[in-house]
Amino acid sequence: MVLTLLYIQSVQLGHEPTVVEVYEAGHKGKDPTNPDVLCRQTASERLGAYRDEMIRRHGPDCDWRHVPIDAQAVHASGGGKAHGRFSLFDGMINTQEVRASQRLASSSQSCGGSSR
C-alpha cells in the first residue's frame, strides 16, 4: 500500500518524493491551490516553523522541501522532543545524533564559543 502511494506520488511529481513532500501529501488541505495550508492548523504551523528554521540556518535560497531532513532544525523548530517525540518526522531522526550534536554545541559555547 505504502509503495503504491509512493509510486503514484513519484509519477505525479516526476521524481521520488522527499520526506517533506510525503508529509505534505499526507496532510493535504482542502484547497489544492494553496499547498501551504494543510489539513490541520497544527500541521501547517509545524511545517512552517521547520521551513523558517531551515531558512534561518541555511539561508534564503535553501530548497528546504528537497534537501535531507535537518534533525537540528526539526529539534529547534519543534521546541525539543516533547513527550518523547519530535513534532515532525519523528521516525526519521536519530535521537542519539541530535543529543550528541547538542552536547558538542553546548560545550563549545561554554568554552568561549569559538571552535576551530
Contact map, one row per residue, 1 for C-alpha under 8 A:
11111000000000000000000000000000000000000000000000000000000000000000000000000000000000000000000000000000000000000000
11111100000000000000000000000000000000000000000000000000000000000000000000000000000000000000000000000000000000000000
11111110000000000000000000000000000000000000000000000000000000000000000000000000000000000000000000000000000000000000
11111111000000000000000000000000000000000000000000000000000000000000000000000000000000000000000000000000000000000000
11111111100000000000000000000000000000000000000000000000000000000000000000000000000000000000000000000000000000000000
01111111110000011000000000000000000000000000000000000000000000000000000000000000000000000000000000000000000000000000
00111111111000000000000000000000000000000000000000000000000000000000000000000000000000000000000000000000000000000000
00011111111100000000000000000000000000000000000000000000000000000000000000000000000000000000000000000000000000000000
00001111111110011000000000000000000000000000000000000000000000000000000000000000000000000000000000000000000000000000
00000111111111111000000000000000000000000000000000000000000000000000000000000000000000000000000000000000000000000000
00000011111111100000000000000000000000000000000000000000000000000000000000000000000000000000000000000000000000000000
00000001111111000000000000000000000000000000000000000000000000000000000000000000000000000000000000000000000000000000
00000000111111111000000000000000000000000000000000000000000000000000000000000000000000000000000000000000000000000000
00000000011111110000000000000000000000000000000000000000000000000000000000000000000000000000000000000000000000000000
00000000011011111000000000000000000000000000000000000000000000000000000000000000000000000000000000000000000000000000
00000100110011111100000000000000000000000000000000000000000000000000000000000000000000000000000000000000000000000000
00000100110010111111110000000000000000000000000000000000000000000000000000000000000000000000000000000000000000000000
00000000000000011111110000000000000000000000000000000000000000001111000000000000000000000000000000000000000000000000
00000000000000001111111000000000000000000000000000000000000000000001100000000000000000001000000000000000000000000000
00000000000000001111111100000000000000000000000000000000000000001100000000000000000000000000000000000000000000000000
00000000000000001111111110000000000000000000000000000000000000001000000000000000000000000000000000000000000000000000
00000000000000001111111111000000000000000000000000000000000000000000000000000000000000000000000000000000000000000000
00000000000000000011111111100000000000000000000000000000000000000000000000000000000000000000000000000000000000000000
00000000000000000001111111110000001001000000000000000000000000000000000000000000000000000000000000000000000000000000
00000000000000000000111111110000000000000000000000000000000000000000000000000000000000000000000000000000000000000000
00000000000000000000011111110000000000000000000000000000000000000000000000000000000000000000000000000000000000000000
00000000000000000000001111111000000001110010000000000000000000000000000000000000000000000000000000000000000000000000
00000000000000000000000111111101001011100000000000000000000000000000000000000000000000000000000000000000000000000000
00000000000000000000000000111111001011110000000000000000000000000000000000000000000000000000000000000000000000000000
00000000000000000000000000011111000001100000000000000000000000000000000000000000000000000000000000000000000000000000
00000000000000000000000000001111111010000000000000000000000000000000000000000000000000000000000000000000000000000000
00000000000000000000000000011111111000000000000000000000000000000000000000000000000000000000000000000000000000000000
00000000000000000000000000000011111000000000000000000000000000000000000000000000000000000000000000000000000000000000
00000000000000000000000000000011111110000000000000000000000000000000000000000000000000000000000000000000000000000000
00000000000000000000000100011011111111000000000000000000000000000000000000000000000000000000000000000000000000000000
00000000000000000000000000000000011111000001000000000000000000000000000000000000000000000000000000000000000000000000
00000000000000000000000000011010011111111001000000000000000000000000000000000000000000000000000000000000000000000000
00000000000000000000000100111100001111111011000000000000000000000000000000000000000000000000000000000000000000000000
00000000000000000000000000111100000011111011000000000000000000000000000000000000000000000000000000000000000000000000
00000000000000000000000000101000000011111111000000000000000000000000000000000000000000000000000000000000000000000000
00000000000000000000000000000000000011111111100000000000000000000000000000000000000000000000000000000000000000000000
00000000000000000000000000000000000000011111110000000000000000000000000000000000000000000000000000000000000000000000
00000000000000000000000000100000000001111111111000000000000000000000000000000000000000000000000000000000000000000000
00000000000000000000000000000000000111111111111100000000000000000000000000000000000000000000000000000000000000000000
00000000000000000000000000000000000000001111111110000000000000000000000000000000000000000000000000000000000000000000
00000000000000000000000000000000000000000111111111000000000000000000000000001100000000110000000000000000000000000000
00000000000000000000000000000000000000000011111111100000000000000000000000000000000000010000000000000000000000000000
00000000000000000000000000000000000000000001111111110000000000000000000000000000000000000000000000000000000000000000
00000000000000000000000000000000000000000000111111111000000000000000000000001100000000000000000000000000000000000000
00000000000000000000000000000000000000000000011111111100000000000000000011001100000000000000000000000000000000000000
00000000000000000000000000000000000000000000001111111110000000010000000000000000000000000000000000000000000000000000
00000000000000000000000000000000000000000000000111111111000000000000000000000000000000000000000000000000000000000000
00000000000000000000000000000000000000000000000011111111100000000000000011011000000000000000000000000000000000000000
00000000000000000000000000000000000000000000000001111111111001010000010010000000000000000000000000000000000000000000
00000000000000000000000000000000000000000000000000111111111111010000000000000000000000000000000000000000000000000000
00000000000000000000000000000000000000000000000000011111111100000000000000000000000000000000000000000000000000000000
00000000000000000000000000000000000000000000000000001111111000000000000010000000000000000000000000000000000000000000
00000000000000000000000000000000000000000000000000000111111111000000000000000000000000000000000000000000000000000000
00000000000000000000000000000000000000000000000000000111111111000000000000000000000000000000000000000000000000000000
00000000000000000000000000000000000000000000000000000011011111000000000000000000000000000000000000000000000000000000
00000000000000000000000000000000000000000000000000000010011111100000000000000000000000000000000000000000000000000000
00000000000000000000000000000000000000000000000000000110011111110000000000000000000000000000000000000000000000000000
00000000000000000000000000000000000000000000000000000000000011111110000000000000000000000000000000000000000000000000
00000000000000000000000000000000000000000000000000100110000001111110000000000000000000000000000000000000000000000000
00000000000000000101100000000000000000000000000000000000000000111110000000000000000000000000000000000000000000000000
00000000000000000101000000000000000000000000000000000000000000111111000000000000000000000000000000000000000000000000
00000000000000000100000000000000000000000000000000000000000000111111100000000000000000000000000000000000000000000000
00000000000000000110000000000000000000000000000000000000000000000111110000000000000000000000000000000000000000000000
00000000000000000010000000000000000000000000000000000000000000000011111001000000000000000000000000000000000000000000
00000000000000000000000000000000000000000000000000000100000000000001111111000000000000000000000000000000000000000000
00000000000000000000000000000000000000000000000000000000000000000000111111100000000000000000110001000000000000000000
00000000000000000000000000000000000000000000000000000000000000000000011111110000000000000000000001000000000000000000
00000000000000000000000000000000000000000000000001001100100000000000011111111000000000000000000000000000000000000000
00000000000000000000000000000000000000000000000001001000000000000000111111111100000001111000000000000000000000000000
00000000000000000000000000000000000000000000000000000000000000000000001111111111100001000000000001000000000000000000
00000000000000000000000000000000000000000000000000001000000000000000000111111111000000000000000000000000000000000000
00000000000000000000000000000000000000000000010011001000000000000000000011111111000000000000000000000000000000000000
00000000000000000000000000000000000000000000010011000000000000000000000001111111100001110000000000000000000000000000
00000000000000000000000000000000000000000000000000000000000000000000000000111111110000000000000000000000000000000000
00000000000000000000000000000000000000000000000000000000000000000000000000111111110001000000000000000000000000000000
00000000000000000000000000000000000000000000000000000000000000000000000000100111111111100000000000000000000000000000
00000000000000000000000000000000000000000000000000000000000000000000000000000011111111100000000000000000000000000000
00000000000000000000000000000000000000000000000000000000000000000000000000000000111110000000000000000000000000000000
00000000000000000000000000000000000000000000000000000000000000000000000000000000111111000000000000000000000000000000
00000000000000000000000000000000000000000000000000000000000000000000000000000000111111100100000000000000000000000000
00000000000000000000000000000000000000000000000000000000000000000000000001100101110111111100000000000000000000000000
00000000000000000000000000000000000000000000010000000000000000000000000001000100110011111100000000000000000000000000
00000000000000000000000000000000000000000000011000000000000000000000000001000100000001111100000000000000000000000000
00000000000000000010000000000000000000000000000000000000000000000000000001000000000001111111100000000000000000000000
00000000000000000000000000000000000000000000000000000000000000000000000000000000000011111111100000000000000000000000
00000000000000000000000000000000000000000000000000000000000000000000000000000000000000001111110000000000000000000000
00000000000000000000000000000000000000000000000000000000000000000000000000000000000000001111110000000000000000000000
00000000000000000000000000000000000000000000000000000000000000000000001000000000000000001111111000000000000000000000
00000000000000000000000000000000000000000000000000000000000000000000001000000000000000000011111111000000000000000000
00000000000000000000000000000000000000000000000000000000000000000000000000000000000000000000111111100000000000000000
00000000000000000000000000000000000000000000000000000000000000000000000000000000000000000000011111110000000000000000
00000000000000000000000000000000000000000000000000000000000000000000000000000000000000000000011111111000000000000000
00000000000000000000000000000000000000000000000000000000000000000000001100100000000000000000011111111100000000000000
00000000000000000000000000000000000000000000000000000000000000000000000000000000000000000000001111111110000000000000
00000000000000000000000000000000000000000000000000000000000000000000000000000000000000000000000111111111000000000000
00000000000000000000000000000000000000000000000000000000000000000000000000000000000000000000000011111111100000000000
00000000000000000000000000000000000000000000000000000000000000000000000000000000000000000000000001111111110000000000
00000000000000000000000000000000000000000000000000000000000000000000000000000000000000000000000000111111111000000000
00000000000000000000000000000000000000000000000000000000000000000000000000000000000000000000000000011111111100000000
00000000000000000000000000000000000000000000000000000000000000000000000000000000000000000000000000001111111110000000
00000000000000000000000000000000000000000000000000000000000000000000000000000000000000000000000000000111111111000000
00000000000000000000000000000000000000000000000000000000000000000000000000000000000000000000000000000011111111100000
00000000000000000000000000000000000000000000000000000000000000000000000000000000000000000000000000000001111111111110
00000000000000000000000000000000000000000000000000000000000000000000000000000000000000000000000000000000111111111100
00000000000000000000000000000000000000000000000000000000000000000000000000000000000000000000000000000000011111111000
00000000000000000000000000000000000000000000000000000000000000000000000000000000000000000000000000000000001111111100
00000000000000000000000000000000000000000000000000000000000000000000000000000000000000000000000000000000000111111100
00000000000000000000000000000000000000000000000000000000000000000000000000000000000000000000000000000000000111111110
00000000000000000000000000000000000000000000000000000000000000000000000000000000000000000000000000000000000110111111
00000000000000000000000000000000000000000000000000000000000000000000000000000000000000000000000000000000000100001111
00000000000000000000000000000000000000000000000000000000000000000000000000000000000000000000000000000000000000000111
